[in-house]
């Protein structure tokens, strides 16, 4: 047999082959060999043909430098003598096992960077791109013993990029796992087939009785049904299958959050969202403390409402009980004052007048209390009608004129003749006017005091009713006090209205709160503006839906 080195058109450059004596056969062998070489370049593997002792008969590689060995060193050398450790030792051991009778052997190995290039270009974990120098490279090798032959075919593939990708994926997975473990709520992820992918420790803690079922690959229905059968959940109506069906439907729809109660009394809030791949991300939050606070607040609210109702009922009952004897007192005081039973001492007439004034004040207070009680209890009804504001203001002025004259306060009205009618409760509107005008008179300076009542259309078609005075006014922090029931702004009237009845001067503290409640019943708004030394302006705004049309009455 004649062995000779035959030139070949490839990087390795040489083939150790048996040369036929016939030149035509030699050319055919060369042609077939070139086809085989071209075909080998279609694969990324490095291919060796070896003798069983490791001698390299042939090799083909698109990138012969992957093994960190020059191509010319391979031919006619033993592979375990050419490759660096640990690859050399692993291949030698594999050849030994083939000689012992095995036919196919697969193994993985890595090659460190060549001397002098250690660490060059590394980006992390000692690894860089597959083609970079200074990088640890990773390979898969497969050795196949040819039957009835002393030869072995060896294929080596550079899998560095795949190993690096797998390593990066593992690092990303570890980062994700660490991140979800930091979540204080339970976290769970199901794939598009509704099988569990991962969950955090908090999720397992919340459903500790079900831990053995919470494993990757388990379906949502398996985990849920197992939990229901073990009594993990409290099913209100006892219909386990129905509850499971509803829960699965809600889970697959990933709709609104829901709350479930566990067997130990804890409440869990469930929120779920769909992923782009069709999976489901779920959050499980323990809201037991929140539910307990809600229960406490609900009980406190119910108790407060009951107490408020009892208070309203008591005020309503007491007011009715006071009105009957008070009306009798007023009647007798009027008889004495008017001397209907015969002449009296002038001092008796004066006393009777004072009794009547105090009685009227008390009657107004009782009526205001009754109205507030009705409003708080939701029993105040509106008797709707078309009202002429000019007439209502004029009537109120007529009633308040004696008080204004006594205080030397001028009353003036600015209402356009073409102002549309206002739909509302005429008696309540007059009561609002009475309260506001009475306050304005009370806190206006004597002699040069002025109370102005205006009505005008607003930009949105409503009606604004304004009562303004030039009295002493209030500081901003005093306004909330004045708007509270029975609220008194101390010292507000100092220097004004000397000599008037002290009770009437002080007031009940119900006028402004009642007015605000009455305008709210009409769907309107209440606004107060006050400055010390410049007076107070109260603006009642009725909505546009109450303006215009109908017959004007009052």
KEPA-211539 format. One record per residue (C-alpha): x negated, y negated, z. Coordinates in Angstrom, 1 decimal, decimal comma. Each point is the difference from the previous one (the first is absolute). Example, Ala and Ser with C-alpha at 12.3 -4.5 7.8 and 13.67 -1.06 7.14 Angstrom:
<sites>
-12,3	4,5	7,8 .
-1,4	-3,4	-0,7 .
</sites>
This chain:
<sites>
0,0	0,0	0,0 .
-1,4	-3,4	-1,0 .
0,8	-2,8	2,5 .
-0,6	-3,6	-1,1 .
1,0	-3,5	1,0 .
2,5	-1,3	-2,5 .
0,6	-3,8	-0,4 .
3,6	-1,0	0,7 .
1,8	-3,4	-0,6 .
0,9	-0,7	3,6 .
-1,6	-1,7	3,1 .
-1,5	3,2	1,4 .
-1,7	0,3	-3,4 .
-0,9	3,8	0,2 .
1,6	3,4	-0,1 .
-1,8	3,1	1,0 .
1,4	2,5	-2,6 .
-0,7	3,2	-1,8 .
-1,0	-1,0	-3,5 .
1,2	2,3	-2,8 .
-2,5	0,9	-2,7 .
2,4	-0,8	-2,8 .
0,0	-3,8	-0,7 .
3,7	0,0	-1,1 .
1,0	1,7	3,3 .
-2,2	-2,5	1,8 .
1,8	-2,9	-1,6 .
3,4	1,5	0,8 .
-1,1	0,5	3,6 .
-1,0	-3,7	0,1 .
3,3	-1,1	-1,4 .
2,0	2,0	2,5 .
-2,2	-1,2	2,8 .
0,5	-3,6	-1,0 .
3,8	0,6	0,0 .
-0,2	1,5	3,5 .
-2,1	-2,9	1,2 .
2,5	-2,5	-1,4 .
2,8	1,8	1,6 .
-1,8	0,0	3,4 .
-0,2	-3,8	-0,2 .
3,8	-0,1	0,0 .
-0,1	1,1	3,7 .
-1,5	-2,0	2,9 .
-1,7	3,0	1,5 .
-3,7	0,8	0,0 .
-0,3	3,5	-1,4 .
-2,9	2,5	0,5 .
-0,7	3,4	-1,4 .
-2,2	1,8	2,5 .
-1,7	3,3	0,5 .
1,0	1,7	3,2 .
-3,3	-1,1	1,6 .
1,0	-3,6	-0,7 .
-2,1	-0,6	-3,1 .
1,6	-2,7	-2,2 .
0,5	1,2	-3,5 .
2,2	-2,9	-1,2 .
1,8	-3,0	1,3 .
2,3	-2,7	-1,3 .
1,0	-3,3	1,7 .
1,6	-3,2	-1,1 .
-1,9	-1,7	2,9 .
-3,0	2,2	0,8 .
-1,3	-2,5	2,6 .
3,0	0,7	2,3 .
-2,1	2,7	1,8 .
-2,9	-2,4	0,6 .
-2,3	2,2	-2,1 .
-1,5	-0,9	-3,5 .
1,5	2,2	-2,8 .
-3,4	1,3	-1,1 .
-0,6	1,7	3,3 .
3,0	2,4	-0,3 .
-1,0	2,4	-2,8 .
-2,0	3,1	0,8 .
0,1	-0,9	3,7 .
2,0	1,6	2,8 .
2,9	-2,2	1,1 .
-0,8	0,4	3,7 .
-3,5	-1,4	-0,7 .
1,2	-3,0	-1,9 .
3,0	-1,3	1,9 .
-0,6	-1,7	3,4 .
1,3	1,4	3,2 .
2,6	0,8	1,2 .
1,2	0,8	-3,6 .
-3,0	2,2	-0,7 .
0,6	2,2	3,1 .
3,7	0,3	-0,6 .
-0,4	1,0	-3,7 .
-2,7	2,6	1,0 .
2,3	1,5	2,6 .
2,8	0,1	-2,6 .
-2,2	1,8	-2,5 .
-0,9	2,5	2,6 .
3,7	0,8	0,6 .
0,6	0,4	-3,7 .
-2,8	2,5	-0,1 .
1,7	1,9	2,8 .
3,1	0,5	-2,1 .
2,2	-3,2	0,2 .
1,1	-1,3	-3,3 .
1,2	-3,6	0,7 .
-1,3	-2,4	2,7 .
1,1	-3,6	0,7 .
-1,8	-2,4	2,2 .
-0,2	-3,7	0,9 .
-3,2	-1,9	0,6 .
-1,3	-3,6	0,2 .
-3,2	-1,6	-1,1 .
-1,6	-2,8	2,0 .
-1,4	-3,1	-1,8 .
-3,5	0,5	-1,6 .
-2,9	-1,1	2,2 .
-0,4	-3,8	0,1 .
3,6	-0,6	-0,9 .
1,6	0,9	3,3 .
2,9	-2,4	0,8 .
-0,2	-2,0	-3,2 .
3,3	-1,2	-1,1 .
1,9	1,8	2,7 .
3,4	-1,4	1,0 .
1,1	2,0	2,9 .
-0,4	3,5	1,5 .
-3,2	0,5	-2,0 .
1,9	0,1	-3,3 .
0,2	-2,1	-3,1 .
1,3	0,4	-3,5 .
-0,9	3,3	-1,7 .
-2,4	-1,6	-2,5 .
-1,9	-2,3	2,4 .
-3,5	0,7	1,2 .
-0,6	0,4	3,7 .
3,3	1,7	0,5 .
0,7	3,4	1,5 .
1,6	2,2	-2,7 .
2,4	2,8	0,4 .
0,4	3,0	-2,3 .
2,1	3,1	-0,5 .
-1,8	3,1	-1,5 .
1,4	3,2	-1,4 .
-2,2	3,0	-0,9 .
1,3	2,9	-2,1 .
-2,0	3,2	-0,6 .
0,4	1,2	-3,7 .
1,1	3,6	-0,1 .
-2,6	2,5	-1,2 .
-2,6	-2,7	-0,1 .
-2,8	-1,4	2,0 .
1,3	-3,5	-0,6 .
2,0	-2,4	2,1 .
2,0	-3,0	-1,2 .
-0,1	-3,0	2,5 .
2,3	-3,0	-0,3 .
-0,7	-3,1	2,3 .
2,4	-2,9	0,1 .
-0,7	-3,4	1,5 .
3,0	-0,7	2,3 .
-1,5	-3,0	1,8 .
2,8	-2,4	-1,1 .
2,7	2,5	1,1 .
-1,7	0,6	3,4 .
-0,3	-3,8	0,5 .
3,7	-0,5	-0,9 .
1,0	2,8	2,4 .
-2,2	-1,6	2,7 .
1,6	-3,4	-0,7 .
3,4	1,6	0,1 .
-0,8	1,6	3,4 .
-1,2	-3,3	1,4 .
3,1	-1,7	-1,2 .
2,1	2,7	1,5 .
-1,8	-0,3	3,3 .
0,5	-3,8	-0,1 .
3,7	0,4	-0,7 .
0,3	2,6	2,8 .
-1,8	-2,3	2,4 .
2,2	-2,9	-1,0 .
3,3	1,8	0,4 .
-1,2	1,4	3,4 .
-0,3	-3,6	1,1 .
3,7	-0,7	-0,7 .
2,0	-0,1	3,2 .
3,1	1,4	-1,7 .
0,3	3,5	-1,5 .
-1,1	0,2	-3,6 .
0,9	2,7	-2,5 .
-0,5	0,5	-3,8 .
1,9	2,4	-2,2 .
-0,9	0,6	-3,7 .
2,4	0,0	-3,0 .
1,0	3,6	0,8 .
0,9	-1,2	3,5 .
-2,8	2,0	1,6 .
-1,9	-1,4	2,9 .
-3,4	-1,4	-1,0 .
-1,3	-1,6	3,3 .
1,2	-1,5	3,2 .
-1,7	-1,7	3,0 .
-0,3	1,2	3,6 .
2,8	-2,4	1,1 .
2,4	1,7	-2,3 .
-0,8	3,4	1,5 .
0,3	-1,5	3,5 .
3,5	-1,3	-0,7 .
1,1	3,5	-1,2 .
-2,2	2,1	2,2 .
2,6	2,8	0,2 .
-0,3	0,4	-3,7 .
-3,8	-0,2	-0,4 .
-0,5	3,5	-1,4 .
2,4	-0,9	-2,9 .
-1,8	-3,3	-0,8 .
-2,6	1,4	-2,3 .
-1,2	-1,1	-3,5 .
2,1	1,7	-2,7 .
3,1	0,3	2,2 .
3,1	-1,4	-1,6 .
1,9	-2,8	1,6 .
3,1	2,2	0,3 .
-1,9	2,8	1,7 .
-1,4	-2,4	2,6 .
3,3	-1,7	0,5 .
2,1	3,2	0,2 .
-2,5	1,6	2,4 .
0,2	-3,1	2,2 .
3,8	0,1	0,1 .
0,1	3,7	0,7 .
-2,4	-0,5	2,9 .
2,1	-2,8	1,4 .
-2,6	-2,8	-0,7 .
2,8	-2,3	-1,1 .
3,3	-0,9	1,7 .
2,7	0,6	-2,5 .
3,1	-2,0	1,2 .
2,8	2,1	-1,5 .
-1,8	3,4	0,2 .
0,3	0,4	-3,8 .
-3,6	1,0	-0,6 .
0,3	0,8	-3,7 .
1,9	-3,2	-0,7 .
-2,6	-2,1	1,9 .
-2,9	1,7	-1,8 .
1,7	-0,7	-3,4 .
0,6	-3,6	0,9 .
-3,6	-0,4	1,2 .
-1,4	1,6	-3,2 .
2,1	-2,3	-2,1 .
-1,2	-3,0	1,8 .
-3,6	1,2	-0,2 .
0,1	0,5	-3,8 .
1,7	-3,3	-0,5 .
-2,5	-1,8	2,2 .
2,7	-2,5	0,9 .
0,7	-2,0	3,0 .
-1,7	0,7	3,4 .
1,7	2,4	2,3 .
-0,2	0,9	3,7 .
0,1	3,5	1,4 .
-0,1	1,2	3,6 .
-2,2	2,9	1,1 .
0,8	2,7	2,5 .
-1,9	-1,8	2,8 .
2,0	-3,2	-0,4 .
-2,5	-2,0	-2,0 .
1,2	-2,1	-2,9 .
-2,0	0,1	-3,3 .
0,3	-2,5	-2,8 .
-0,6	1,5	-3,4 .
-1,1	-2,1	-3,0 .
-1,0	1,6	-3,4 .
-1,2	-1,3	-3,3 .
-0,6	1,6	-3,4 .
-3,5	0,1	-1,5 .
-0,8	-0,6	-3,7 .
-0,6	3,7	-0,4 .
3,4	0,9	1,4 .
-1,1	0,9	3,5 .
1,2	-1,4	3,2 .
-1,8	-2,0	2,7 .
1,7	0,0	3,4 .
-0,4	-1,9	3,3 .
1,4	1,3	3,3 .
0,1	-2,6	2,8 .
1,0	0,7	3,6 .
2,7	-2,6	0,8 .
1,1	1,5	3,3 .
-1,0	-3,1	2,0 .
1,7	-2,3	-2,6 .
3,2	2,0	0,2 .
-0,1	-0,2	3,8 .
-0,3	-3,7	-0,2 .
2,8	-0,2	-2,6 .
2,2	2,0	2,4 .
-0,9	-2,3	2,9 .
0,7	-3,1	-2,1 .
3,3	1,4	-1,2 .
1,0	0,7	3,6 .
-1,1	-3,4	1,1 .
1,9	-1,6	-2,9 .
3,2	1,9	0,8 .
-0,3	-0,9	3,6 .
-0,5	-3,7	-0,8 .
2,9	0,0	-2,4 .
2,2	1,6	2,6 .
-1,2	-2,5	2,6 .
0,7	-2,9	-2,5 .
3,4	1,4	-0,7 .
0,8	0,2	3,8 .
-1,2	-3,6	0,3 .
2,1	-1,1	-2,8 .
3,0	1,8	1,4 .
-0,6	-1,5	3,4 .
-0,4	-3,5	-1,4 .
3,2	0,4	-2,0 .
2,0	1,3	2,9 .
-1,4	-2,6	2,4 .
0,7	-2,8	-2,4 .
3,6	1,0	-0,4 .
0,3	0,3	3,8 .
-1,4	-3,6	0,4 .
2,1	-1,6	-2,7 .
3,4	0,6	1,7 .
-0,8	-1,7	3,3 .
-2,0	-2,7	-1,7 .
2,9	-0,9	-2,3 .
2,1	-0,3	3,1 .
-2,6	-2,3	1,6 .
-0,1	-2,2	-3,1 .
3,8	-0,2	-0,1 .
0,3	-1,1	3,6 .
-2,9	-2,5	-0,4 .
1,8	-1,5	-3,0 .
3,3	-0,3	1,9 .
-1,8	-1,8	2,9 .
-2,0	-2,2	-2,4 .
3,2	-1,0	-2,0 .
2,0	-0,5	3,3 .
2,8	2,2	-1,4 .
1,2	0,8	3,5 .
-0,2	-3,6	1,1 .
-2,5	-2,7	0,8 .
-3,4	1,0	1,5 .
-2,8	-1,7	1,7 .
-2,4	-1,3	-2,8 .
-2,8	2,1	1,5 .
2,1	3,1	-0,5 .
0,4	-0,9	-3,7 .
-3,7	-0,3	-0,3 .
-0,6	3,3	1,8 .
2,5	1,7	-2,3 .
-1,8	-1,4	-3,1 .
-3,3	1,4	1,2 .
1,6	3,4	0,7 .
1,5	0,0	-3,5 .
-3,4	-1,0	-1,6 .
-1,8	2,8	1,9 .
2,8	2,4	-0,9 .
-0,2	-0,8	-3,7 .
-3,8	0,6	0,2 .
0,5	3,3	1,7 .
2,7	1,0	-2,6 .
-2,3	-0,8	-2,8 .
-2,7	2,1	1,6 .
2,4	2,9	0,4 .
1,1	-0,3	-3,6 .
-3,6	0,0	-1,2 .
-0,8	3,0	2,1 .
3,0	1,9	-1,5 .
-1,1	-0,9	-3,5 .
-3,6	1,2	0,6 .
1,3	3,2	1,6 .
2,2	0,6	-3,1 .
-2,9	-0,7	-2,4 .
-2,4	2,3	1,9 .
2,7	2,8	0,1 .
0,8	-0,5	-3,7 .
3,5	-1,0	0,7 .
0,0	-3,5	-1,3 .
2,1	-0,2	-3,2 .
0,0	-2,8	-2,6 .
3,3	-1,4	-1,0 .
-0,9	-1,1	-3,5 .
1,5	-3,0	-1,7 .
-1,0	-2,9	-2,3 .
-1,2	-2,8	2,3 .
-0,4	-3,7	-0,7 .
-3,2	-1,0	1,9 .
0,9	-3,7	0,0 .
3,2	0,7	1,8 .
-1,7	2,5	2,5 .
-2,7	-2,6	0,8 .
2,6	-2,8	0,3 .
2,1	2,2	2,5 .
-3,2	0,8	2,0 .
-0,9	-3,7	0,1 .
3,4	-0,8	1,3 .
-0,4	2,5	2,8 .
-3,6	-1,1	0,8 .
0,6	-3,8	-0,3 .
0,9	-0,6	3,7 .
-3,3	1,6	1,0 .
-1,9	-1,9	-2,6 .
1,6	-3,3	1,1 .
-0,9	0,7	3,6 .
-3,7	0,6	-1,0 .
0,0	-3,0	-2,4 .
-1,0	2,4	-2,9 .
1,1	-0,7	-3,5 .
1,4	2,9	-2,1 .
-0,3	-0,2	-3,8 .
1,0	2,4	-2,8 .
-1,6	0,3	-3,4 .
1,9	2,5	-2,1 .
0,7	-0,5	-3,8 .
3,6	-0,1	-1,0 .
-0,6	2,5	-2,8 .
-1,6	2,6	2,4 .
1,5	3,4	-0,8 .
2,1	1,9	2,6 .
-1,7	2,4	2,3 .
1,4	3,5	0,6 .
-0,4	0,9	3,7 .
1,7	0,1	3,4 .
1,1	-3,6	0,7 .
0,2	0,4	3,7 .
-3,5	1,4	0,1 .
-1,4	-2,8	-2,2 .
1,7	-2,6	2,3 .
-1,6	1,8	3,0 .
-3,4	-0,2	-1,6 .
0,5	-3,7	-0,7 .
1,2	-0,6	3,5 .
-3,1	1,7	1,5 .
-2,4	-1,8	-2,2 .
1,6	-3,5	0,3 .
0,4	0,4	3,7 .
-3,7	0,8	0,4 .
-0,9	-2,9	-2,2 .
2,1	-2,4	2,1 .
-1,4	1,4	3,2 .
-3,6	-0,6	-0,9 .
0,3	-3,2	-2,0 .
-1,1	-3,3	1,6 .
2,8	-2,2	1,3 .
1,1	-3,1	-1,9 .
-2,1	0,5	-3,1 .
0,6	3,8	-0,4 .
1,1	1,4	-3,3 .
1,4	3,4	-1,0 .
0,2	0,6	-3,8 .
1,9	2,9	-1,6 .
-0,8	0,7	-3,6 .
1,2	2,7	-2,5 .
-1,5	0,6	-3,5 .
-0,4	2,6	-2,6 .
-3,3	2,0	0,0 .
-2,1	0,9	-3,0 .
1,4	3,5	-0,1 .
3,6	-1,1	0,2 .
0,6	0,3	3,8 .
1,0	-2,7	2,4 .
-2,3	-1,5	2,6 .
1,6	-1,5	3,1 .
-2,4	-2,2	2,0 .
0,4	-1,6	3,5 .
-2,8	-2,4	0,9 .
-0,6	-2,3	3,0 .
-2,6	-2,5	0,9 .
-0,4	1,3	3,6 .
-3,0	1,0	2,0 .
-0,6	3,3	-2,0 .
-1,9	3,1	1,1 .
-3,5	1,3	-0,3 .
-0,5	3,0	-2,3 .
-0,5	2,4	2,9 .
3,3	-1,1	1,5 .
2,2	0,9	-3,0 .
0,0	3,8	0,6 .
1,0	-0,7	3,6 .
2,9	-2,1	-1,2 .
1,1	2,8	-2,4 .
0,2	2,6	2,8 .
3,3	0,6	1,7 .
0,1	-2,2	3,2 .
-3,3	-1,5	-1,0 .
-0,7	-3,4	1,5 .
-2,7	-2,4	-1,1 .
-0,9	-1,6	3,3 .
-0,4	-3,7	0,0 .
1,2	-0,4	-3,5 .
2,7	-2,6	0,9 .
-2,1	-2,0	2,4 .
0,6	-3,7	-0,4 .
3,3	0,4	-2,0 .
3,6	0,2	0,9 .
-0,3	-1,2	3,5 .
3,1	0,2	2,1 .
1,8	2,8	-1,9 .
1,3	3,2	1,5 .
-3,1	2,1	0,8 .
1,5	3,3	-1,1 .
1,1	-1,5	-3,3 .
-3,4	-1,7	-0,4 .
-1,9	3,2	0,7 .
2,2	2,2	-2,2 .
0,5	3,8	0,0 .
-2,8	0,9	-2,3 .
2,4	1,9	-2,3 .
0,7	-2,6	-2,7 .
-3,0	0,6	-2,2 .
-0,1	3,8	0,3 .
3,7	0,2	-0,7 .
-0,3	-2,2	-3,0 .
-2,8	2,1	-1,4 .
2,1	3,1	0,5 .
3,0	-1,5	-1,7 .
-1,9	-1,2	-3,1 .
-1,5	3,5	-0,2 .
3,5	1,4	-0,1 .
0,7	-2,1	-3,0 .
-3,1	1,3	-1,7 .
-1,8	-3,3	0,4 .
-3,3	-1,2	1,5 .
-0,8	-2,2	3,0 .
-3,0	-2,3	0,1 .
-1,0	-2,5	2,6 .
-2,6	-2,8	-0,2 .
-0,9	-2,1	3,0 .
-2,7	-2,5	1,0 .
-0,4	-1,7	3,3 .
1,2	-3,6	-0,2 .
1,3	0,4	-3,5 .
3,1	2,2	0,5 .
1,4	3,3	-1,0 .
1,4	1,3	-3,3 .
2,0	3,2	-0,3 .
0,7	1,3	-3,5 .
2,7	2,7	-0,7 .
-0,1	1,4	-3,5 .
3,0	1,9	-1,3 .
-0,7	2,4	-3,0 .
1,2	-0,8	-3,5 .
2,6	2,8	0,1 .
2,0	-2,0	2,5 .
0,2	-3,2	-2,1 .
2,8	-1,1	-2,3 .
3,5	1,2	-1,0 .
3,2	0,5	1,9 .
2,3	-2,4	1,8 .
-1,6	-2,3	2,5 .
1,4	0,5	3,5 .
-1,3	-0,2	3,5 .
</sites>
